[in-house]
Amino acid sequence: MLNKQDQKQIDRAAQQGLGTLLRTMAQIHRAGSKRTQNAINEQIEQVNAWDQFTMVNGALLHNSEL
């Protein structure tokens, strides 16, 4: 479950397009708690976008950030 601040950030990013949304999800995942990371993982799974991400030393990176 995401807190209100993270959910607002995701909602704003969603209005700007899929690429922005996915990058925002990766940033929240890196900065968040285990609970937040699990919530982000679930959302990524729902949109079937795992091919857009890479894990580097435990940090979730969007492919545009590599």
mmCIF file as Biopython writes it, N, C-alpha, C and O atoms, coordinates in Angstrom:
data_model
#
loop_
_atom_site.group_PDB
_atom_site.id
_atom_site.type_symbol
_atom_site.label_atom_id
_atom_site.label_alt_id
_atom_site.label_comp_id
_atom_site.label_asym_id
_atom_site.label_entity_id
_atom_site.label_seq_id
_atom_site.pdbx_PDB_ins_code
_atom_site.Cartn_x
_atom_site.Cartn_y
_atom_site.Cartn_z
_atom_site.occupancy
_atom_site.B_iso_or_equiv
_atom_site.auth_seq_id
_atom_site.auth_asym_id
_atom_site.pdbx_PDB_model_num
ATOM 1   N N  . MET A ? 1  ? 0.840  -1.178 0.000   1.0 0.0 1  A 1 
ATOM 2   C CA . MET A ? 1  ? 0.000  0.000  0.000   1.0 0.0 1  A 1 
ATOM 3   C C  . MET A ? 1  ? 0.887  1.243  0.000   1.0 0.0 1  A 1 
ATOM 4   O O  . MET A ? 1  ? 1.824  1.355  0.791   1.0 0.0 1  A 1 
ATOM 5   N N  . LEU A ? 2  ? 0.582  2.148  -0.878  1.0 0.0 2  A 1 
ATOM 6   C CA . LEU A ? 2  ? 1.360  3.382  -0.987  1.0 0.0 2  A 1 
ATOM 7   C C  . LEU A ? 2  ? 0.781  4.459  -0.083  1.0 0.0 2  A 1 
ATOM 8   O O  . LEU A ? 2  ? -0.426 4.500  0.157   1.0 0.0 2  A 1 
ATOM 9   N N  . ASN A ? 3  ? 1.652  5.334  0.417   1.0 0.0 3  A 1 
ATOM 10  C CA . ASN A ? 3  ? 1.136  6.452  1.186   1.0 0.0 3  A 1 
ATOM 11  C C  . ASN A ? 3  ? 0.564  7.499  0.226   1.0 0.0 3  A 1 
ATOM 12  O O  . ASN A ? 3  ? 0.737  7.398  -0.989  1.0 0.0 3  A 1 
ATOM 13  N N  . LYS A ? 4  ? -0.104 8.485  0.772   1.0 0.0 4  A 1 
ATOM 14  C CA . LYS A ? 4  ? -0.791 9.475  -0.060  1.0 0.0 4  A 1 
ATOM 15  C C  . LYS A ? 4  ? 0.174  10.251 -0.950  1.0 0.0 4  A 1 
ATOM 16  O O  . LYS A ? 4  ? -0.132 10.530 -2.110  1.0 0.0 4  A 1 
ATOM 17  N N  . GLN A ? 5  ? 1.330  10.596 -0.411  1.0 0.0 5  A 1 
ATOM 18  C CA . GLN A ? 5  ? 2.309  11.373 -1.177  1.0 0.0 5  A 1 
ATOM 19  C C  . GLN A ? 5  ? 2.805  10.588 -2.391  1.0 0.0 5  A 1 
ATOM 20  O O  . GLN A ? 5  ? 2.873  11.126 -3.496  1.0 0.0 5  A 1 
ATOM 21  N N  . ASP A ? 6  ? 3.149  9.318  -2.185  1.0 0.0 6  A 1 
ATOM 22  C CA . ASP A ? 6  ? 3.621  8.495  -3.297  1.0 0.0 6  A 1 
ATOM 23  C C  . ASP A ? 6  ? 2.518  8.281  -4.326  1.0 0.0 6  A 1 
ATOM 24  O O  . ASP A ? 6  ? 2.778  8.303  -5.529  1.0 0.0 6  A 1 
ATOM 25  N N  . GLN A ? 7  ? 1.285  8.074  -3.860  1.0 0.0 7  A 1 
ATOM 26  C CA . GLN A ? 7  ? 0.174  7.865  -4.785  1.0 0.0 7  A 1 
ATOM 27  C C  . GLN A ? 7  ? -0.090 9.121  -5.618  1.0 0.0 7  A 1 
ATOM 28  O O  . GLN A ? 7  ? -0.381 9.027  -6.810  1.0 0.0 7  A 1 
ATOM 29  N N  . LYS A ? 8  ? 0.013  10.299 -4.989  1.0 0.0 8  A 1 
ATOM 30  C CA . LYS A ? 8  ? -0.166 11.549 -5.731  1.0 0.0 8  A 1 
ATOM 31  C C  . LYS A ? 8  ? 0.919  11.701 -6.789  1.0 0.0 8  A 1 
ATOM 32  O O  . LYS A ? 8  ? 0.649  12.131 -7.911  1.0 0.0 8  A 1 
ATOM 33  N N  . GLN A ? 9  ? 2.148  11.345 -6.423  1.0 0.0 9  A 1 
ATOM 34  C CA . GLN A ? 9  ? 3.259  11.440 -7.366  1.0 0.0 9  A 1 
ATOM 35  C C  . GLN A ? 9  ? 3.028  10.513 -8.557  1.0 0.0 9  A 1 
ATOM 36  O O  . GLN A ? 9  ? 3.291  10.892 -9.698  1.0 0.0 9  A 1 
ATOM 37  N N  . ILE A ? 10 ? 2.541  9.311  -8.299  1.0 0.0 10 A 1 
ATOM 38  C CA . ILE A ? 10 ? 2.257  8.365  -9.379  1.0 0.0 10 A 1 
ATOM 39  C C  . ILE A ? 10 ? 1.106  8.866  -10.248 1.0 0.0 10 A 1 
ATOM 40  O O  . ILE A ? 10 ? 1.156  8.748  -11.473 1.0 0.0 10 A 1 
ATOM 41  N N  . ASP A ? 11 ? 0.078  9.420  -9.627  1.0 0.0 11 A 1 
ATOM 42  C CA . ASP A ? 11 ? -1.055 9.948  -10.393 1.0 0.0 11 A 1 
ATOM 43  C C  . ASP A ? 11 ? -0.622 11.084 -11.321 1.0 0.0 11 A 1 
ATOM 44  O O  . ASP A ? 11 ? -1.064 11.156 -12.468 1.0 0.0 11 A 1 
ATOM 45  N N  . ARG A ? 12 ? 0.242  11.968 -10.823 1.0 0.0 12 A 1 
ATOM 46  C CA . ARG A ? 12 ? 0.742  13.064 -11.665 1.0 0.0 12 A 1 
ATOM 47  C C  . ARG A ? 12 ? 1.590  12.534 -12.810 1.0 0.0 12 A 1 
ATOM 48  O O  . ARG A ? 12 ? 1.489  13.021 -13.937 1.0 0.0 12 A 1 
ATOM 49  N N  . ALA A ? 13 ? 2.421  11.546 -12.532 1.0 0.0 13 A 1 
ATOM 50  C CA . ALA A ? 13 ? 3.286  10.971 -13.565 1.0 0.0 13 A 1 
ATOM 51  C C  . ALA A ? 13 ? 2.457  10.244 -14.625 1.0 0.0 13 A 1 
ATOM 52  O O  . ALA A ? 13 ? 2.805  10.266 -15.806 1.0 0.0 13 A 1 
ATOM 53  N N  . ALA A ? 14 ? 1.369  9.604  -14.213 1.0 0.0 14 A 1 
ATOM 54  C CA . ALA A ? 14 ? 0.522  8.868  -15.154 1.0 0.0 14 A 1 
ATOM 55  C C  . ALA A ? 14 ? -0.084 9.800  -16.194 1.0 0.0 14 A 1 
ATOM 56  O O  . ALA A ? 14 ? -0.314 9.390  -17.332 1.0 0.0 14 A 1 
ATOM 57  N N  . GLN A ? 15 ? -0.344 11.041 -15.820 1.0 0.0 15 A 1 
ATOM 58  C CA . GLN A ? 15 ? -0.910 12.015 -16.756 1.0 0.0 15 A 1 
ATOM 59  C C  . GLN A ? 15 ? 0.094  12.415 -17.822 1.0 0.0 15 A 1 
ATOM 60  O O  . GLN A ? 15 ? -0.295 12.884 -18.892 1.0 0.0 15 A 1 
ATOM 61  N N  . GLN A ? 16 ? 1.384  12.235 -17.548 1.0 0.0 16 A 1 
ATOM 62  C CA . GLN A ? 16 ? 2.426  12.649 -18.483 1.0 0.0 16 A 1 
ATOM 63  C C  . GLN A ? 16 ? 2.868  11.540 -19.425 1.0 0.0 16 A 1 
ATOM 64  O O  . GLN A ? 16 ? 3.646  11.781 -20.348 1.0 0.0 16 A 1 
ATOM 65  N N  . GLY A ? 17 ? 2.376  10.324 -19.196 1.0 0.0 17 A 1 
ATOM 66  C CA . GLY A ? 17 ? 2.704  9.238  -20.108 1.0 0.0 17 A 1 
ATOM 67  C C  . GLY A ? 17 ? 3.313  8.039  -19.406 1.0 0.0 17 A 1 
ATOM 68  O O  . GLY A ? 17 ? 3.719  8.114  -18.247 1.0 0.0 17 A 1 
ATOM 69  N N  . LEU A ? 18 ? 3.368  6.931  -20.134 1.0 0.0 18 A 1 
ATOM 70  C CA . LEU A ? 18 ? 3.834  5.668  -19.568 1.0 0.0 18 A 1 
ATOM 71  C C  . LEU A ? 18 ? 5.306  5.726  -19.157 1.0 0.0 18 A 1 
ATOM 72  O O  . LEU A ? 18 ? 5.658  5.226  -18.088 1.0 0.0 18 A 1 
ATOM 73  N N  . GLY A ? 19 ? 6.163  6.317  -19.970 1.0 0.0 19 A 1 
ATOM 74  C CA . GLY A ? 19 ? 7.582  6.392  -19.646 1.0 0.0 19 A 1 
ATOM 75  C C  . GLY A ? 19 ? 7.831  7.132  -18.345 1.0 0.0 19 A 1 
ATOM 76  O O  . GLY A ? 19 ? 8.618  6.686  -17.510 1.0 0.0 19 A 1 
ATOM 77  N N  . THR A ? 20 ? 7.168  8.251  -18.175 1.0 0.0 20 A 1 
ATOM 78  C CA . THR A ? 20 ? 7.300  9.036  -16.949 1.0 0.0 20 A 1 
ATOM 79  C C  . THR A ? 20 ? 6.766  8.258  -15.754 1.0 0.0 20 A 1 
ATOM 80  O O  . THR A ? 20 ? 7.356  8.285  -14.674 1.0 0.0 20 A 1 
ATOM 81  N N  . LEU A ? 21 ? 5.658  7.572  -15.948 1.0 0.0 21 A 1 
ATOM 82  C CA . LEU A ? 21 ? 5.073  6.775  -14.877 1.0 0.0 21 A 1 
ATOM 83  C C  . LEU A ? 21 ? 6.043  5.683  -14.426 1.0 0.0 21 A 1 
ATOM 84  O O  . LEU A ? 21 ? 6.246  5.493  -13.226 1.0 0.0 21 A 1 
ATOM 85  N N  . LEU A ? 22 ? 6.634  4.973  -15.365 1.0 0.0 22 A 1 
ATOM 86  C CA . LEU A ? 22 ? 7.532  3.879  -15.011 1.0 0.0 22 A 1 
ATOM 87  C C  . LEU A ? 22 ? 8.806  4.378  -14.334 1.0 0.0 22 A 1 
ATOM 88  O O  . LEU A ? 22 ? 9.290  3.751  -13.391 1.0 0.0 22 A 1 
ATOM 89  N N  . ARG A ? 23 ? 9.355  5.505  -14.808 1.0 0.0 23 A 1 
ATOM 90  C CA . ARG A ? 23 ? 10.530 6.087  -14.147 1.0 0.0 23 A 1 
ATOM 91  C C  . ARG A ? 23 ? 10.201 6.506  -12.723 1.0 0.0 23 A 1 
ATOM 92  O O  . ARG A ? 23 ? 11.002 6.305  -11.810 1.0 0.0 23 A 1 
ATOM 93  N N  . THR A ? 24 ? 9.022  7.090  -12.533 1.0 0.0 24 A 1 
ATOM 94  C CA . THR A ? 24 ? 8.589  7.515  -11.197 1.0 0.0 24 A 1 
ATOM 95  C C  . THR A ? 24 ? 8.434  6.312  -10.283 1.0 0.0 24 A 1 
ATOM 96  O O  . THR A ? 24 ? 8.817  6.358  -9.115  1.0 0.0 24 A 1 
ATOM 97  N N  . MET A ? 25 ? 7.873  5.240  -10.816 1.0 0.0 25 A 1 
ATOM 98  C CA . MET A ? 25 ? 7.732  4.018  -10.015 1.0 0.0 25 A 1 
ATOM 99  C C  . MET A ? 25 ? 9.097  3.500  -9.573  1.0 0.0 25 A 1 
ATOM 100 O O  . MET A ? 25 ? 9.257  3.072  -8.429  1.0 0.0 25 A 1 
ATOM 101 N N  . ALA A ? 26 ? 10.074 3.534  -10.461 1.0 0.0 26 A 1 
ATOM 102 C CA . ALA A ? 26 ? 11.416 3.078  -10.111 1.0 0.0 26 A 1 
ATOM 103 C C  . ALA A ? 26 ? 12.025 3.962  -9.020  1.0 0.0 26 A 1 
ATOM 104 O O  . ALA A ? 26 ? 12.674 3.455  -8.104  1.0 0.0 26 A 1 
ATOM 105 N N  . GLN A ? 27 ? 11.823 5.270  -9.111  1.0 0.0 27 A 1 
ATOM 106 C CA . GLN A ? 27 ? 12.368 6.182  -8.113  1.0 0.0 27 A 1 
ATOM 107 C C  . GLN A ? 27 ? 11.721 5.955  -6.748  1.0 0.0 27 A 1 
ATOM 108 O O  . GLN A ? 27 ? 12.410 5.946  -5.727  1.0 0.0 27 A 1 
ATOM 109 N N  . ILE A ? 28 ? 10.417 5.774  -6.727  1.0 0.0 28 A 1 
ATOM 110 C CA . ILE A ? 28 ? 9.719  5.520  -5.472  1.0 0.0 28 A 1 
ATOM 111 C C  . ILE A ? 28 ? 10.169 4.176  -4.898  1.0 0.0 28 A 1 
ATOM 112 O O  . ILE A ? 28 ? 10.337 4.042  -3.685  1.0 0.0 28 A 1 
ATOM 113 N N  . HIS A ? 29 ? 10.361 3.190  -5.760  1.0 0.0 29 A 1 
ATOM 114 C CA . HIS A ? 29 ? 10.806 1.865  -5.312  1.0 0.0 29 A 1 
ATOM 115 C C  . HIS A ? 29 ? 12.164 1.960  -4.624  1.0 0.0 29 A 1 
ATOM 116 O O  . HIS A ? 29 ? 12.375 1.353  -3.574  1.0 0.0 29 A 1 
ATOM 117 N N  . ARG A ? 30 ? 13.084 2.722  -5.217  1.0 0.0 30 A 1 
ATOM 118 C CA . ARG A ? 30 ? 14.430 2.847  -4.633  1.0 0.0 30 A 1 
ATOM 119 C C  . ARG A ? 30 ? 14.396 3.565  -3.290  1.0 0.0 30 A 1 
ATOM 120 O O  . ARG A ? 30 ? 15.170 3.226  -2.395  1.0 0.0 30 A 1 
ATOM 121 N N  . ALA A ? 31 ? 13.519 4.545  -3.134  1.0 0.0 31 A 1 
ATOM 122 C CA . ALA A ? 31 ? 13.493 5.365  -1.930  1.0 0.0 31 A 1 
ATOM 123 C C  . ALA A ? 31 ? 12.554 4.824  -0.853  1.0 0.0 31 A 1 
ATOM 124 O O  . ALA A ? 31 ? 12.578 5.294  0.285   1.0 0.0 31 A 1 
ATOM 125 N N  . GLY A ? 32 ? 11.739 3.853  -1.203  1.0 0.0 32 A 1 
ATOM 126 C CA . GLY A ? 32 ? 10.679 3.428  -0.302  1.0 0.0 32 A 1 
ATOM 127 C C  . GLY A ? 32 ? 11.048 2.306  0.645   1.0 0.0 32 A 1 
ATOM 128 O O  . GLY A ? 32 ? 12.113 1.695  0.555   1.0 0.0 32 A 1 
ATOM 129 N N  . SER A ? 33 ? 10.134 2.065  1.544   1.0 0.0 33 A 1 
ATOM 130 C CA . SER A ? 33 ? 10.253 0.962  2.497   1.0 0.0 33 A 1 
ATOM 131 C C  . SER A ? 33 ? 9.942  -0.356 1.782   1.0 0.0 33 A 1 
ATOM 132 O O  . SER A ? 33 ? 9.555  -0.365 0.614   1.0 0.0 33 A 1 
ATOM 133 N N  . LYS A ? 34 ? 10.113 -1.441 2.486   1.0 0.0 34 A 1 
ATOM 134 C CA . LYS A ? 34 ? 9.820  -2.757 1.920   1.0 0.0 34 A 1 
ATOM 135 C C  . LYS A ? 34 ? 8.347  -2.844 1.516   1.0 0.0 34 A 1 
ATOM 136 O O  . LYS A ? 34 ? 8.025  -3.426 0.480   1.0 0.0 34 A 1 
ATOM 137 N N  . ARG A ? 35 ? 7.469  -2.283 2.308   1.0 0.0 35 A 1 
ATOM 138 C CA . ARG A ? 35 ? 6.034  -2.282 1.997   1.0 0.0 35 A 1 
ATOM 139 C C  . ARG A ? 35 ? 5.766  -1.500 0.715   1.0 0.0 35 A 1 
ATOM 140 O O  . ARG A ? 35 ? 4.998  -1.943 -0.139  1.0 0.0 35 A 1 
ATOM 141 N N  . THR A ? 36 ? 6.402  -0.334 0.584   1.0 0.0 36 A 1 
ATOM 142 C CA . THR A ? 36 ? 6.244  0.475  -0.621  1.0 0.0 36 A 1 
ATOM 143 C C  . THR A ? 36 ? 6.809  -0.256 -1.830  1.0 0.0 36 A 1 
ATOM 144 O O  . THR A ? 36 ? 6.205  -0.245 -2.903  1.0 0.0 36 A 1 
ATOM 145 N N  . GLN A ? 37 ? 7.958  -0.886 -1.663  1.0 0.0 37 A 1 
ATOM 146 C CA . GLN A ? 37 ? 8.556  -1.639 -2.766  1.0 0.0 37 A 1 
ATOM 147 C C  . GLN A ? 37 ? 7.642  -2.767 -3.216  1.0 0.0 37 A 1 
ATOM 148 O O  . GLN A ? 37 ? 7.501  -3.012 -4.414  1.0 0.0 37 A 1 
ATOM 149 N N  . ASN A ? 38 ? 7.022  -3.453 -2.267  1.0 0.0 38 A 1 
ATOM 150 C CA . ASN A ? 38 ? 6.095  -4.524 -2.632  1.0 0.0 38 A 1 
ATOM 151 C C  . ASN A ? 38 ? 4.883  -3.980 -3.385  1.0 0.0 38 A 1 
ATOM 152 O O  . ASN A ? 38 ? 4.407  -4.609 -4.330  1.0 0.0 38 A 1 
ATOM 153 N N  . ALA A ? 39 ? 4.381  -2.814 -2.971  1.0 0.0 39 A 1 
ATOM 154 C CA . ALA A ? 39 ? 3.238  -2.203 -3.656  1.0 0.0 39 A 1 
ATOM 155 C C  . ALA A ? 39 ? 3.616  -1.810 -5.087  1.0 0.0 39 A 1 
ATOM 156 O O  . ALA A ? 39 ? 2.831  -2.008 -6.014  1.0 0.0 39 A 1 
ATOM 157 N N  . ILE A ? 40 ? 4.807  -1.260 -5.264  1.0 0.0 40 A 1 
ATOM 158 C CA . ILE A ? 40 ? 5.278  -0.898 -6.606  1.0 0.0 40 A 1 
ATOM 159 C C  . ILE A ? 40 ? 5.441  -2.152 -7.458  1.0 0.0 40 A 1 
ATOM 160 O O  . ILE A ? 40 ? 5.070  -2.156 -8.632  1.0 0.0 40 A 1 
ATOM 161 N N  . ASN A ? 41 ? 5.994  -3.217 -6.876  1.0 0.0 41 A 1 
ATOM 162 C CA . ASN A ? 41 ? 6.147  -4.478 -7.606  1.0 0.0 41 A 1 
ATOM 163 C C  . ASN A ? 41 ? 4.794  -4.991 -8.092  1.0 0.0 41 A 1 
ATOM 164 O O  . ASN A ? 41 ? 4.682  -5.475 -9.218  1.0 0.0 41 A 1 
ATOM 165 N N  . GLU A ? 42 ? 3.773  -4.887 -7.253  1.0 0.0 42 A 1 
ATOM 166 C CA . GLU A ? 42 ? 2.432  -5.326 -7.638  1.0 0.0 42 A 1 
ATOM 167 C C  . GLU A ? 42 ? 1.895  -4.491 -8.798  1.0 0.0 42 A 1 
ATOM 168 O O  . GLU A ? 42 ? 1.292  -5.028 -9.727  1.0 0.0 42 A 1 
ATOM 169 N N  . GLN A ? 43 ? 2.114  -3.172 -8.743  1.0 0.0 43 A 1 
ATOM 170 C CA . GLN A ? 43 ? 1.623  -2.310 -9.817  1.0 0.0 43 A 1 
ATOM 171 C C  . GLN A ? 43 ? 2.344  -2.602 -11.132 1.0 0.0 43 A 1 
ATOM 172 O O  . GLN A ? 43 ? 1.724  -2.599 -12.196 1.0 0.0 43 A 1 
ATOM 173 N N  . ILE A ? 44 ? 3.630  -2.850 -11.059 1.0 0.0 44 A 1 
ATOM 174 C CA . ILE A ? 44 ? 4.386  -3.187 -12.269 1.0 0.0 44 A 1 
ATOM 175 C C  . ILE A ? 44 ? 3.875  -4.509 -12.837 1.0 0.0 44 A 1 
ATOM 176 O O  . ILE A ? 44 ? 3.750  -4.663 -14.052 1.0 0.0 44 A 1 
ATOM 177 N N  . GLU A ? 45 ? 3.586  -5.443 -11.969 1.0 0.0 45 A 1 
ATOM 178 C CA . GLU A ? 45 ? 3.059  -6.735 -12.399 1.0 0.0 45 A 1 
ATOM 179 C C  . GLU A ? 45 ? 1.690  -6.566 -13.079 1.0 0.0 45 A 1 
ATOM 180 O O  . GLU A ? 45 ? 1.400  -7.241 -14.067 1.0 0.0 45 A 1 
ATOM 181 N N  . GLN A ? 46 ? 0.866  -5.679 -12.557 1.0 0.0 46 A 1 
ATOM 182 C CA . GLN A ? 46 ? -0.469 -5.454 -13.111 1.0 0.0 46 A 1 
ATOM 183 C C  . GLN A ? 46 ? -0.413 -4.928 -14.540 1.0 0.0 46 A 1 
ATOM 184 O O  . GLN A ? 46 ? -1.243 -5.298 -15.370 1.0 0.0 46 A 1 
ATOM 185 N N  . VAL A ? 47 ? 0.557  -4.072 -14.829 1.0 0.0 47 A 1 
ATOM 186 C CA . VAL A ? 47 ? 0.670  -3.526 -16.188 1.0 0.0 47 A 1 
ATOM 187 C C  . VAL A ? 47 ? 1.633  -4.336 -17.043 1.0 0.0 47 A 1 
ATOM 188 O O  . VAL A ? 47 ? 1.891  -3.996 -18.198 1.0 0.0 47 A 1 
ATOM 189 N N  . ASN A ? 48 ? 2.169  -5.423 -16.462 1.0 0.0 48 A 1 
ATOM 190 C CA . ASN A ? 48 ? 3.059  -6.341 -17.186 1.0 0.0 48 A 1 
ATOM 191 C C  . ASN A ? 48 ? 4.220  -5.585 -17.841 1.0 0.0 48 A 1 
ATOM 192 O O  . ASN A ? 48 ? 4.454  -5.698 -19.044 1.0 0.0 48 A 1 
ATOM 193 N N  . ALA A ? 49 ? 4.943  -4.808 -17.017 1.0 0.0 49 A 1 
ATOM 194 C CA . ALA A ? 49 ? 6.003  -3.947 -17.538 1.0 0.0 49 A 1 
ATOM 195 C C  . ALA A ? 49 ? 7.383  -4.326 -17.023 1.0 0.0 49 A 1 
ATOM 196 O O  . ALA A ? 49 ? 8.288  -3.492 -17.052 1.0 0.0 49 A 1 
ATOM 197 N N  . TRP A ? 50 ? 7.576  -5.554 -16.552 1.0 0.0 50 A 1 
ATOM 198 C CA . TRP A ? 50 ? 8.877  -5.933 -16.004 1.0 0.0 50 A 1 
ATOM 199 C C  . TRP A ? 50 ? 9.986  -5.852 -17.040 1.0 0.0 50 A 1 
ATOM 200 O O  . TRP A ? 50 ? 11.151 -5.689 -16.678 1.0 0.0 50 A 1 
ATOM 201 N N  . ASP A ? 51 ? 9.649  -5.963 -18.328 1.0 0.0 51 A 1 
ATOM 202 C CA . ASP A ? 51 ? 10.682 -5.875 -19.364 1.0 0.0 51 A 1 
ATOM 203 C C  . ASP A ? 51 ? 11.249 -4.465 -19.489 1.0 0.0 51 A 1 
ATOM 204 O O  . ASP A ? 51 ? 12.254 -4.271 -20.173 1.0 0.0 51 A 1 
ATOM 205 N N  . GLN A ? 52 ? 10.632 -3.482 -18.849 1.0 0.0 52 A 1 
ATOM 206 C CA . GLN A ? 52 ? 11.094 -2.096 -18.883 1.0 0.0 52 A 1 
ATOM 207 C C  . GLN A ? 52 ? 12.086 -1.783 -17.760 1.0 0.0 52 A 1 
ATOM 208 O O  . GLN A ? 52 ? 12.607 -0.669 -17.695 1.0 0.0 52 A 1 
ATOM 209 N N  . PHE A ? 53 ? 12.355 -2.751 -16.874 1.0 0.0 53 A 1 
ATOM 210 C CA . PHE A ? 53 ? 13.164 -2.505 -15.687 1.0 0.0 53 A 1 
ATOM 211 C C  . PHE A ? 53 ? 14.346 -3.460 -15.602 1.0 0.0 53 A 1 
ATOM 212 O O  . PHE A ? 53 ? 14.335 -4.545 -16.184 1.0 0.0 53 A 1 
ATOM 213 N N  . THR A ? 54 ? 15.370 -3.030 -14.861 1.0 0.0 54 A 1 
ATOM 214 C CA . THR A ? 54 ? 16.546 -3.841 -14.572 1.0 0.0 54 A 1 
ATOM 215 C C  . THR A ? 54 ? 16.878 -3.652 -13.095 1.0 0.0 54 A 1 
ATOM 216 O O  . THR A ? 54 ? 16.774 -2.550 -12.557 1.0 0.0 54 A 1 
ATOM 217 N N  . MET A ? 55 ? 17.274 -4.736 -12.460 1.0 0.0 55 A 1 
ATOM 218 C CA . MET A ? 55 ? 17.721 -4.632 -11.068 1.0 0.0 55 A 1 
ATOM 219 C C  . MET A ? 55 ? 19.246 -4.558 -11.055 1.0 0.0 55 A 1 
ATOM 220 O O  . MET A ? 55 ? 19.910 -5.413 -11.641 1.0 0.0 55 A 1 
ATOM 221 N N  . VAL A ? 56 ? 19.804 -3.549 -10.394 1.0 0.0 56 A 1 
ATOM 222 C CA . VAL A ? 56 ? 21.246 -3.379 -10.262 1.0 0.0 56 A 1 
ATOM 223 C C  . VAL A ? 56 ? 21.555 -3.241 -8.776  1.0 0.0 56 A 1 
ATOM 224 O O  . VAL A ? 56 ? 21.165 -2.260 -8.141  1.0 0.0 56 A 1 
ATOM 225 N N  . ASN A ? 57 ? 22.258 -4.230 -8.225  1.0 0.0 57 A 1 
ATOM 226 C CA . ASN A ? 57 ? 22.587 -4.236 -6.795  1.0 0.0 57 A 1 
ATOM 227 C C  . ASN A ? 57 ? 21.378 -3.990 -5.918  1.0 0.0 57 A 1 
ATOM 228 O O  . ASN A ? 57 ? 21.469 -3.265 -4.927  1.0 0.0 57 A 1 
ATOM 229 N N  . GLY A ? 58 ? 20.252 -4.581 -6.264  1.0 0.0 58 A 1 
ATOM 230 C CA . GLY A ? 58 ? 19.033 -4.452 -5.483  1.0 0.0 58 A 1 
ATOM 231 C C  . GLY A ? 58 ? 18.224 -3.209 -5.761  1.0 0.0 58 A 1 
ATOM 232 O O  . GLY A ? 58 ? 17.156 -3.031 -5.176  1.0 0.0 58 A 1 
ATOM 233 N N  . ALA A ? 59 ? 18.700 -2.342 -6.637  1.0 0.0 59 A 1 
ATOM 234 C CA . ALA A ? 59 ? 17.971 -1.122 -6.977  1.0 0.0 59 A 1 
ATOM 235 C C  . ALA A ? 59 ? 17.226 -1.309 -8.290  1.0 0.0 59 A 1 
ATOM 236 O O  . ALA A ? 59 ? 17.802 -1.761 -9.279  1.0 0.0 59 A 1 
ATOM 237 N N  . LEU A ? 60 ? 15.955 -0.964 -8.296  1.0 0.0 60 A 1 
ATOM 238 C CA . LEU A ? 60 ? 15.141 -1.065 -9.504  1.0 0.0 60 A 1 
ATOM 239 C C  . LEU A ? 60 ? 15.403 0.158  -10.378 1.0 0.0 60 A 1 
ATOM 240 O O  . LEU A ? 60 ? 15.205 1.293  -9.944  1.0 0.0 60 A 1 
ATOM 241 N N  . LEU A ? 61 ? 15.846 -0.079 -11.604 1.0 0.0 61 A 1 
ATOM 242 C CA . LEU A ? 61 ? 16.125 1.002  -12.554 1.0 0.0 61 A 1 
ATOM 243 C C  . LEU A ? 61 ? 15.257 0.840  -13.791 1.0 0.0 61 A 1 
ATOM 244 O O  . LEU A ? 61 ? 15.118 -0.260 -14.326 1.0 0.0 61 A 1 
ATOM 245 N N  . HIS A ? 62 ? 14.681 1.937  -14.237 1.0 0.0 62 A 1 
ATOM 246 C CA . HIS A ? 62 ? 13.999 1.930  -15.518 1.0 0.0 62 A 1 
ATOM 247 C C  . HIS A ? 62 ? 15.071 1.908  -16.600 1.0 0.0 62 A 1 
ATOM 248 O O  . HIS A ? 62 ? 16.144 2.484  -16.420 1.0 0.0 62 A 1 
ATOM 249 N N  . ASN A ? 63 ? 14.798 1.262  -17.698 1.0 0.0 63 A 1 
ATOM 250 C CA . ASN A ? 63 ? 15.817 1.116  -18.744 1.0 0.0 63 A 1 
ATOM 251 C C  . ASN A ? 63 ? 16.331 2.459  -19.267 1.0 0.0 63 A 1 
ATOM 252 O O  . ASN A ? 63 ? 17.459 2.523  -19.755 1.0 0.0 63 A 1 
ATOM 253 N N  . SER A ? 64 ? 15.549 3.521  -19.183 1.0 0.0 64 A 1 
ATOM 254 C CA . SER A ? 64 ? 16.018 4.838  -19.632 1.0 0.0 64 A 1 
ATOM 255 C C  . SER A ? 64 ? 17.053 5.420  -18.666 1.0 0.0 64 A 1 
ATOM 256 O O  . SER A ? 64 ? 17.748 6.376  -19.011 1.0 0.0 64 A 1 
ATOM 257 N N  . GLU A ? 65 ? 17.160 4.862  -17.477 1.0 0.0 65 A 1 
ATOM 258 C CA . GLU A ? 65 ? 18.113 5.360  -16.483 1.0 0.0 65 A 1 
ATOM 259 C C  . GLU A ? 65 ? 19.469 4.668  -16.566 1.0 0.0 65 A 1 
ATOM 260 O O  . GLU A ? 65 ? 20.406 5.052  -15.867 1.0 0.0 65 A 1 
ATOM 261 N N  . LEU A ? 66 ? 19.576 3.675  -17.397 1.0 0.0 66 A 1 
ATOM 262 C CA . LEU A ? 66 ? 20.856 2.938  -17.509 1.0 0.0 66 A 1 
ATOM 263 C C  . LEU A ? 66 ? 21.891 3.701  -18.272 1.0 0.0 66 A 1 
ATOM 264 O O  . LEU A ? 66 ? 23.009 3.217  -18.449 1.0 0.0 66 A 1 
#
